[in-house]
């Protein structure tokens, strides 16, 4: 939780950016605090809509929070973003996660 505290303190000092939000979302996802993760990851993609790793983790957090339709939309959007950027590995991973969700 020290990492979360440090990242939260950066936010409190007006250091808001996509990387800090992504990092917070990652830590909250690891802690299975999906609602908090979703909040930060949603902000990360608002700040940088082309952040394919944030889209991938956003989909994972939404899925972890049983928001499956939203997760499907996040992965679909993330795949478009990743392919546009040439981030083919992230696109492939999101396609696998998307297929799993659609087959539930």
TIMI-2910 file (N, C-alpha, C, CB; in pm, 1 decimal, decimal comma, always signed):
<rs>
+----------+----------+----------+----------+----------+----------+----------+----------+----------+----------+----------+----------+------+
!      n_x !      n_y !      n_z !     ca_x !     ca_y !     ca_z !      c_x !      c_y !      c_z !     cb_x !     cb_y !     cb_z ! resn !
+----------+----------+----------+----------+----------+----------+----------+----------+----------+----------+----------+----------+------+
!    +81,8 !   -121,0 !     +0,0 !     +0,0 !     +0,0 !     +0,0 !    +85,7 !   +126,7 !     +0,0 !    -92,8 !     +0,2 !   +120,8 !  Unk !
!   +214,4 !   +113,6 !    +26,5 !   +301,2 !   +230,7 !    +22,8 !   +304,7 !   +292,9 !   -115,9 !   +441,9 !   +193,5 !    +66,6 !  Unk !
!   +304,5 !   +208,1 !   -218,2 !   +304,8 !   +259,8 !   -355,3 !   +179,2 !   +341,7 !   -379,9 !   +314,9 !   +144,5 !   -457,8 !  Unk !
!    +65,5 !   +290,1 !   -335,9 !    -60,3 !   +363,5 !   -353,2 !    -53,6 !   +497,0 !   -280,7 !   -179,9 !   +280,5 !   -301,6 !  Unk !
!     -3,3 !   +497,0 !   -157,3 !     +8,2 !   +621,9 !    -82,0 !    +95,7 !   +722,7 !   -155,6 !    +65,3 !   +595,1 !    +57,4 !  Unk !
!   +208,2 !   +675,9 !   -206,7 !   +299,1 !   +765,3 !   -278,9 !   +233,6 !   +822,8 !   -403,7 !   +427,0 !   +691,4 !   -316,9 !  Unk !
!   +164,7 !   +737,7 !   -478,3 !    +97,4 !   +785,0 !   -599,3 !    -16,8 !   +880,6 !   -566,3 !    +44,3 !   +666,7 !   -679,8 !  Unk !
!    -92,6 !   +846,8 !   -461,8 !   -201,6 !   +936,1 !   -419,4 !   -146,3 !  +1071,8 !   -375,7 !   -282,7 !   +872,0 !   -303,9 !  Unk !
!    -30,3 !  +1071,9 !   -311,2 !    +28,2 !  +1199,7 !   -267,5 !    +72,0 !  +1283,0 !   -387,8 !   +148,6 !  +1175,0 !   -173,6 !  Unk !
!   +116,9 !  +1217,2 !   -493,7 !   +149,4 !  +1291,6 !   -616,3 !    +24,3 !  +1357,8 !   -673,2 !   +212,8 !  +1197,9 !   -721,9 !  Unk !
!    -85,2 !  +1284,8 !   -673,3 !   -211,1 !  +1342,7 !   -722,2 !   -253,9 !  +1460,7 !   -636,7 !   -322,0 !  +1236,8 !   -723,9 !  Unk !
!   -235,8 !  +1446,9 !   -506,5 !   -275,4 !  +1554,5 !   -414,8 !   -193,7 !  +1680,6 !   -439,0 !   -259,6 !  +1509,4 !   -269,3 !  Unk !
!    -75,5 !  +1665,3 !   -495,6 !     +9,9 !  +1781,2 !   -524,1 !     -6,5 !  +1828,5 !   -668,0 !   +156,6 !  +1747,2 !   -497,1 !  Unk !
!   -122,0 !  +1803,1 !   -726,3 !   -152,3 !  +1847,2 !   -862,5 !    -56,0 !  +1793,3 !   -966,6 !   -152,1 !  +1996,2 !   -868,3 !  Unk !
!    -17,4 !  +1668,1 !   -953,0 !    +70,2 !  +1604,5 !  -1050,5 !     -8,5 !  +1503,8 !  -1134,5 !   +188,7 !  +1535,2 !   -979,9 !  Unk !
!   -132,2 !  +1536,2 !  -1163,9 !   -219,1 !  +1442,6 !  -1234,5 !   -170,8 !  +1420,6 !  -1377,2 !   -363,4 !  +1493,5 !  -1234,9 !  Unk !
!   -149,2 !  +1294,8 !  -1412,4 !   -119,5 !  +1259,7 !  -1550,2 !   -157,8 !  +1114,2 !  -1574,0 !    +30,0 !  +1283,6 !  -1582,7 !  Unk !
!   -156,6 !  +1074,8 !  -1699,1 !   -202,8 !   +940,6 !  -1735,9 !   -117,6 !   +830,5 !  -1672,4 !   -201,9 !   +925,1 !  -1887,4 !  Unk !
!    +12,8 !   +851,9 !  -1661,8 !    +99,2 !   +748,4 !  -1605,1 !    +70,8 !   +725,9 !  -1456,8 !   +245,7 !   +786,0 !  -1624,6 !  Unk !
!    +52,2 !   +833,3 !  -1381,9 !    +18,5 !   +818,1 !  -1239,0 !   -115,6 !   +748,0 !  -1225,1 !    +14,8 !   +956,3 !  -1167,3 !  Unk !
!   -212,4 !   +788,5 !  -1305,3 !   -344,6 !   +725,3 !  -1299,1 !   -336,7 !   +577,3 !  -1337,9 !   -443,6 !   +799,1 !  -1391,4 !  Unk !
!   -259,2 !   +546,8 !  -1441,2 !   -241,8 !   +407,0 !  -1481,2 !   -177,3 !   +327,7 !  -1367,4 !   -155,5 !   +397,1 !  -1609,9 !  Unk !
!    -75,1 !   +384,2 !  -1307,9 !     -3,9 !   +315,7 !  -1199,5 !    -95,2 !   +290,3 !  -1080,4 !   +117,3 !   +397,7 !  -1155,3 !  Unk !
!   -176,6 !   +388,6 !  -1046,9 !   -274,7 !   +369,5 !   -938,9 !   -375,1 !   +260,5 !   -976,7 !   -348,9 !   +502,5 !   -908,2 !  Unk !
!   -422,4 !   +265,4 !  -1099,1 !   -516,1 !   +163,7 !  -1144,9 !   -455,8 !    +24,9 !  -1139,6 !   -561,8 !   +194,1 !  -1285,1 !  Unk !
!   -329,5 !    +15,0 !  -1173,9 !   -260,2 !   -113,1 !  -1168,6 !   -249,9 !   -164,3 !  -1025,1 !   -120,7 !   -100,6 !  -1230,2 !  Unk !
!   -211,8 !    -78,0 !   -933,8 !   -198,5 !   -118,4 !   -793,4 !   -333,5 !   -156,8 !   -733,7 !   -135,2 !     -5,6 !   -711,1 !  Unk !
!   -437,5 !    -80,0 !   -763,4 !   -570,6 !   -113,4 !   -712,3 !   -623,1 !   -243,1 !   -774,8 !   -668,6 !     +1,8 !   -739,9 !  Unk !
!   -590,4 !   -268,2 !   -901,1 !   -630,3 !   -393,6 !   -964,1 !   -560,5 !   -510,3 !   -895,4 !   -597,7 !   -392,2 !  -1115,1 !  Unk !
!   -432,2 !   -496,1 !   -869,0 !   -358,0 !   -601,2 !   -797,6 !   -419,6 !   -630,3 !   -661,2 !   -211,1 !   -560,6 !   -780,5 !  Unk !
!   -469,3 !   -523,7 !   -595,6 !   -531,3 !   -538,1 !   -462,9 !   -677,4 !   -581,3 !   -473,5 !   -521,8 !   -406,1 !   -385,1 !  Unk !
!   -725,5 !   -602,6 !   -596,8 !   -864,1 !   -641,6 !   -623,7 !   -964,6 !   -536,0 !   -574,7 !   -894,0 !   -776,2 !   -557,5 !  Unk !
!   -922,3 !   -410,7 !   -574,7 !  -1010,7 !   -297,7 !   -544,7 !  -1049,4 !   -236,0 !   -678,9 !   -940,9 !   -190,9 !   -448,9 !  Unk !
!  -1138,3 !   -308,7 !   -746,8 !  -1168,0 !   -276,6 !   -885,2 !  -1238,7 !   -142,8 !   -903,8 !  -1251,0 !   -384,5 !   -943,8 !  Unk !
!  -1326,7 !   -104,4 !   -813,9 !  -1395,9 !    +23,9 !   -828,5 !  -1295,8 !   +139,2 !   -827,8 !  -1499,7 !    +42,7 !   -715,9 !  Unk !
!  -1198,4 !   +133,2 !   -738,2 !  -1094,0 !   +235,8 !   -734,4 !  -1008,9 !   +230,3 !   -861,3 !  -1004,9 !   +218,0 !   -609,4 !  Unk !
!   -975,7 !   +110,7 !   -905,2 !   -896,1 !    +94,3 !  -1026,9 !   -968,6 !   +155,0 !  -1146,7 !   -866,2 !    -54,8 !  -1052,5 !  Unk !
!  -1097,0 !   +128,1 !  -1157,2 !  -1177,0 !   +178,8 !  -1269,2 !  -1175,9 !   +330,9 !  -1271,3 !  -1321,6 !   +127,0 !  -1260,5 !  Unk !
!  -1188,0 !   +390,9 !  -1155,9 !  -1187,0 !   +537,5 !  -1147,4 !  -1055,7 !   +593,4 !  -1203,9 !  -1206,3 !   +583,7 !  -1000,3 !  Unk !
!   -945,0 !   +538,5 !  -1160,7 !   -814,9 !   +591,0 !  -1203,7 !   -783,5 !   +557,3 !  -1349,5 !   -704,9 !   +536,4 !  -1114,2 !  Unk !
!   -818,3 !   +437,4 !  -1391,5 !   -791,8 !   +399,0 !  -1530,3 !   -880,8 !   +475,7 !  -1627,3 !   -812,4 !   +248,8 !  -1548,6 !  Unk !
!  -1004,5 !   +500,8 !  -1586,6 !  -1092,4 !   +584,1 !  -1668,9 !  -1034,5 !   +723,0 !  -1687,7 !  -1231,2 !   +593,7 !  -1606,3 !  Unk !
!   -978,2 !   +777,2 !  -1580,5 !   -913,1 !   +909,2 !  -1589,0 !   -787,2 !   +903,0 !  -1675,5 !   -877,3 !   +960,9 !  -1447,9 !  Unk !
!   -711,8 !   +793,4 !  -1666,3 !   -590,6 !   +778,2 !  -1748,8 !   -624,7 !   +784,9 !  -1896,6 !   -519,7 !   +645,1 !  -1717,4 !  Unk !
!   -731,9 !   +718,2 !  -1937,6 !   -766,4 !   +720,9 !  -2079,5 !   -835,9 !   +850,3 !  -2120,4 !   -854,7 !   +603,1 !  -2113,0 !  Unk !
!   -891,0 !   +923,2 !  -2024,1 !   -938,6 !  +1058,3 !  -2054,6 !   -819,2 !  +1148,4 !  -2084,3 !  -1022,8 !  +1115,8 !  -1936,8 !  Unk !
!   -716,0 !  +1136,4 !  -2002,0 !   -596,7 !  +1218,7 !  -2018,8 !   -516,7 !  +1180,0 !  -2142,8 !   -509,1 !  +1207,9 !  -1896,0 !  Unk !
!   -515,0 !  +1051,3 !  -2176,0 !   -442,0 !  +1002,7 !  -2293,9 !   -522,2 !   +891,8 !  -2360,4 !   -299,9 !   +951,7 !  -2255,1 !  Unk !
!   -613,1 !   +929,3 !  -2451,1 !   -699,5 !   +829,8 !  -2515,5 !   -623,8 !   +726,8 !  -2599,8 !   -799,8 !   +899,9 !  -2602,3 !  Unk !
!   -495,3 !   +750,6 !  -2627,6 !   -415,7 !   +659,3 !  -2708,6 !   -329,6 !   +565,0 !  -2623,9 !   -327,5 !   +738,3 !  -2802,5 !  Unk !
!   -355,6 !   +557,2 !  -2495,1 !   -275,8 !   +478,1 !  -2400,9 !   -328,2 !   +334,9 !  -2401,5 !   -281,1 !   +539,1 !  -2256,3 !  Unk !
!   -276,0 !   +252,0 !  -2490,7 !   -330,4 !   +116,7 !  -2510,2 !   -317,0 !    +28,9 !  -2385,7 !   -260,5 !    +49,4 !  -2626,9 !  Unk !
!   -209,3 !    +42,5 !  -2310,3 !   -194,4 !    -36,4 !  -2187,5 !   -302,7 !     -0,2 !  -2086,6 !    -55,2 !    -14,4 !  -2125,6 !  Unk !
!   -340,8 !   +126,5 !  -2082,5 !   -446,9 !   +169,4 !  -1991,4 !   -581,1 !   +110,2 !  -2034,4 !   -455,4 !   +323,5 !  -1986,6 !  Unk !
!   -604,9 !   +105,0 !  -2164,3 !   -729,1 !    +43,1 !  -2212,4 !   -735,2 !   -103,0 !  -2172,0 !   -740,8 !    +56,0 !  -2365,2 !  Unk !
!   -621,6 !   -172,8 !  -2186,4 !   -617,6 !   -315,7 !  -2153,0 !   -645,7 !   -337,8 !  -2004,5 !   -480,7 !   -375,9 !  -2190,4 !  Unk !
!   -581,4 !   -260,2 !  -1919,7 !   -601,8 !   -274,7 !  -1775,7 !   -741,3 !   -228,1 !  -1734,0 !   -495,4 !   -196,0 !  -1699,0 !  Unk !
!   -793,2 !   -126,4 !  -1802,3 !   -929,5 !    -78,1 !  -1776,0 !  -1029,9 !   -190,9 !  -1801,5 !   -962,8 !    +46,0 !  -1865,3 !  Unk !
!  -1013,3 !   -260,9 !  -1912,5 !  -1100,3 !   -375,1 !  -1941,7 !  -1090,5 !   -482,8 !  -1835,1 !  -1065,8 !   -434,0 !  -2077,1 !  Unk !
!   -968,2 !   -508,8 !  -1790,3 !   -947,6 !   -610,0 !  -1685,8 !  -1016,5 !   -569,6 !  -1555,7 !   -797,3 !   -631,7 !  -1660,9 !  Unk !
!  -1002,9 !   -443,2 !  -1517,1 !  -1065,2 !   -395,1 !  -1393,0 !  -1217,7 !   -400,2 !  -1403,9 !  -1018,8 !   -250,7 !  -1361,2 !  Unk !
!  -1270,7 !   -359,3 !  -1517,7 !  -1415,8 !   -365,7 !  -1538,2 !  -1465,0 !   -510,0 !  -1529,0 !  -1454,0 !   -304,9 !  -1674,8 !  Unk !
!  -1393,1 !   -600,0 !  -1591,5 !  -1429,0 !   -741,7 !  -1585,9 !  -1421,5 !   -792,8 !  -1442,3 !  -1336,6 !   -824,8 !  -1677,1 !  Unk !
!  -1317,3 !   -754,7 !  -1370,0 !  -1302,9 !   -794,8 !  -1230,9 !  -1415,1 !   -744,3 !  -1142,8 !  -1172,5 !   -746,5 !  -1177,4 !  Unk !
!  -1475,0 !   -632,2 !  -1185,9 !  -1585,6 !   -571,8 !  -1111,1 !  -1721,1 !   -620,0 !  -1165,4 !  -1577,0 !   -417,4 !  -1118,0 !  Unk !
!  -1719,3 !   -725,5 !  -1246,4 !  -1840,2 !   -784,0 !  -1305,9 !  -1915,9 !   -687,1 !  -1395,7 !  -1932,2 !   -832,6 !  -1196,9 !  Unk !
!  -1846,4 !   -591,8 !  -1454,1 !  -1906,1 !   -498,5 !  -1549,5 !  -1866,2 !   -546,0 !  -1690,3 !  -1858,6 !   -348,6 !  -1522,4 !  Unk !
!  -1922,7 !   -658,8 !  -1726,4 !  -1878,0 !   -728,1 !  -1846,8 !  -1908,1 !   -651,9 !  -1975,0 !  -1941,7 !   -863,1 !  -1853,6 !  Unk !
!  -2024,1 !   -591,0 !  -1988,0 !  -2054,8 !   -514,6 !  -2110,1 !  -1960,1 !   -396,7 !  -2126,2 !  -2200,1 !   -464,7 !  -2107,5 !  Unk !
!  -1930,2 !   -328,5 !  -2015,6 !  -1837,3 !   -216,2 !  -2019,7 !  -1696,4 !   -264,8 !  -2053,8 !  -1837,2 !   -141,3 !  -1885,1 !  Unk !
!  -1659,8 !   -382,2 !  -2000,5 !  -1527,5 !   -438,9 !  -2030,1 !  -1516,3 !   -471,1 !  -2179,2 !  -1502,2 !   -566,7 !  -1945,2 !  Unk !
!  -1621,3 !   -526,6 !  -2235,6 !  -1621,3 !   -556,3 !  -2379,6 !  -1600,0 !   -428,3 !  -2459,2 !  -1754,1 !   -624,6 !  -2421,9 !  Unk !
!  -1670,5 !   -322,6 !  -2424,9 !  -1654,4 !   -194,4 !  -2495,1 !  -1512,8 !   -139,9 !  -2479,1 !  -1756,1 !    -91,6 !  -2442,8 !  Unk !
!  -1457,6 !   -152,3 !  -2358,8 !  -1321,2 !   -103,1 !  -2334,5 !  -1220,6 !   -180,5 !  -2419,3 !  -1284,7 !   -115,0 !  -2184,4 !  Unk !
!  -1233,8 !   -311,8 !  -2422,3 !  -1142,1 !   -391,3 !  -2504,5 !  -1157,2 !   -359,3 !  -2652,9 !  -1165,9 !   -540,3 !  -2481,0 !  Unk !
!  -1280,8 !   -343,6 !  -2698,9 !  -1301,8 !   -310,6 !  -2840,1 !  -1234,8 !   -178,6 !  -2875,3 !  -1451,7 !   -303,9 !  -2872,3 !  Unk !
!  -1253,9 !    -78,3 !  -2790,4 !  -1190,6 !    +51,7 !  -2813,3 !  -1039,0 !    +39,1 !  -2801,5 !  -1244,0 !   +156,8 !  -2713,3 !  Unk !
!   -991,9 !    -34,0 !  -2701,8 !   -849,2 !    -52,0 !  -2681,8 !   -780,6 !   -120,3 !  -2798,2 !   -825,4 !   -130,2 !  -2558,0 !  Unk !
!   -847,6 !   -216,0 !  -2859,4 !   -792,5 !   -285,5 !  -2976,1 !   -773,4 !   -187,3 !  -3091,0 !   -884,9 !   -402,1 !  -3019,5 !  Unk !
!   -871,9 !   -102,3 !  -3113,2 !   -862,4 !     -0,8 !  -3219,6 !   -744,0 !    +91,9 !  -3192,4 !   -994,5 !    +81,5 !  -3229,8 !  Unk !
!   -733,6 !   +139,2 !  -3069,3 !   -624,7 !   +228,9 !  -3030,4 !   -489,5 !   +160,6 !  -3049,8 !   -641,4 !   +273,9 !  -2883,7 !  Unk !
!   -477,4 !    +37,8 !  -2999,0 !   -349,9 !    -34,1 !  -3006,6 !   -309,2 !    -60,9 !  -3151,1 !   -358,8 !   -166,0 !  -2930,0 !  Unk !
!   -403,6 !   -103,1 !  -3234,1 !   -371,0 !   -131,3 !  -3373,4 !   -330,0 !     -4,2 !  -3446,5 !   -489,9 !   -196,7 !  -3443,8 !  Unk !
!   -398,4 !   +104,5 !  -3417,4 !   -366,1 !   +233,7 !  -3479,6 !   -223,9 !   +277,8 !  -3444,1 !   -467,4 !   +341,6 !  -3435,4 !  Unk !
!   -183,3 !   +248,8 !  -3319,8 !    -49,1 !   +285,4 !  -3274,0 !    +57,7 !   +184,7 !  -3315,0 !    -48,7 !   +300,1 !  -3124,2 !  Unk !
!    +16,6 !    +69,0 !  -3363,9 !   +111,5 !    -35,8 !  -3397,0 !   +151,8 !   -119,8 !  -3276,4 !   +233,6 !    +24,6 !  -3459,2 !  Unk !
!    +75,1 !   -109,6 !  -3169,7 !   +100,4 !   -186,4 !  -3047,6 !    +29,7 !   -321,3 !  -3060,9 !    +51,1 !   -108,8 !  -2919,5 !  Unk !
!    +87,1 !   -404,8 !  -3144,9 !    +18,5 !   -527,7 !  -3184,7 !     +7,8 !   -630,9 !  -3072,3 !    +89,7 !   -589,2 !  -3301,7 !  Unk !
!   +106,3 !   -636,0 !  -2984,0 !    +99,2 !   -730,2 !  -2872,0 !    -19,5 !   -697,5 !  -2781,7 !   +230,4 !   -727,7 !  -2790,6 !  Unk !
!    -36,4 !   -570,4 !  -2747,0 !   -150,3 !   -529,9 !  -2663,6 !   -281,7 !   -560,5 !  -2735,1 !   -142,1 !   -379,0 !  -2629,0 !  Unk !
!   -287,4 !   -535,8 !  -2864,4 !   -408,8 !   -565,1 !  -2941,5 !   -440,1 !   -714,1 !  -2937,2 !   -393,0 !   -518,2 !  -3087,7 !  Unk !
!   -337,2 !   -797,8 !  -2955,7 !   -359,9 !   -943,1 !  -2951,3 !   -411,9 !   -986,9 !  -2814,4 !   -229,7 !  -1018,8 !  -2984,6 !  Unk !
!   -349,9 !   -935,3 !  -2709,3 !   -393,0 !   -972,3 !  -2574,1 !   -537,9 !   -931,5 !  -2550,0 !   -302,0 !   -907,3 !  -2469,0 !  Unk !
!   -572,5 !   -809,2 !  -2590,2 !   -710,2 !   -763,3 !  -2569,5 !   -809,2 !   -845,1 !  -2651,4 !   -722,9 !   -615,4 !  -2605,5 !  Unk !
!   -769,1 !   -891,1 !  -2768,7 !   -857,1 !   -976,3 !  -2849,4 !   -884,9 !  -1107,9 !  -2777,7 !   -794,5 !  -1003,3 !  -2987,7 !  Unk !
!   -784,1 !  -1163,5 !  -2712,5 !   -802,3 !  -1287,8 !  -2636,0 !   -898,7 !  -1263,4 !  -2520,2 !   -665,9 !  -1340,9 !  -2582,8 !  Unk !
!   -876,4 !  -1154,1 !  -2444,5 !   -964,1 !  -1123,1 !  -2330,7 !  -1106,1 !  -1096,8 !  -2378,1 !   -911,1 !  -1001,4 !  -2252,5 !  Unk !
!  -1119,7 !  -1026,6 !  -2490,2 !  -1251,1 !   -996,2 !  -2546,0 !  -1324,2 !  -1124,8 !  -2587,0 !  -1237,1 !   -901,9 !  -2666,9 !  Unk !
!  -1253,1 !  -1215,6 !  -2649,9 !  -1314,4 !  -1342,6 !  -2692,0 !  -1363,6 !  -1419,0 !  -2568,7 !  -1212,6 !  -1429,6 !  -2773,4 !  Unk !
!  -1282,7 !  -1423,0 !  -2462,7 !  -1323,4 !  -1492,0 !  -2340,3 !  -1450,5 !  -1430,7 !  -2281,6 !  -1210,6 !  -1487,7 !  -2237,0 !  Unk !
!  -1456,5 !  -1298,7 !  -2280,2 !  -1574,9 !  -1232,3 !  -2224,5 !  -1698,9 !  -1261,7 !  -2307,5 !  -1552,7 !  -1081,1 !  -2216,3 !  Unk !
!  -1684,2 !  -1257,8 !  -2437,7 !  -1798,9 !  -1280,8 !  -2525,5 !  -1847,6 !  -1425,4 !  -2518,8 !  -1762,8 !  -1245,1 !  -2669,1 !  Unk !
!  -1760,5 !  -1516,9 !  -2477,7 !  -1799,1 !  -1657,7 !  -2468,7 !  -1854,1 !  -1695,1 !  -2329,4 !  -1679,0 !  -1745,8 !  -2502,2 !  Unk !
!  -1865,4 !  -1599,6 !  -2240,6 !  -1918,4 !  -1628,3 !  -2106,4 !  -2066,5 !  -1653,5 !  -2112,0 !  -1889,1 !  -1513,4 !  -2010,2 !  Unk !
+----------+----------+----------+----------+----------+----------+----------+----------+----------+----------+----------+----------+------+
</rs>
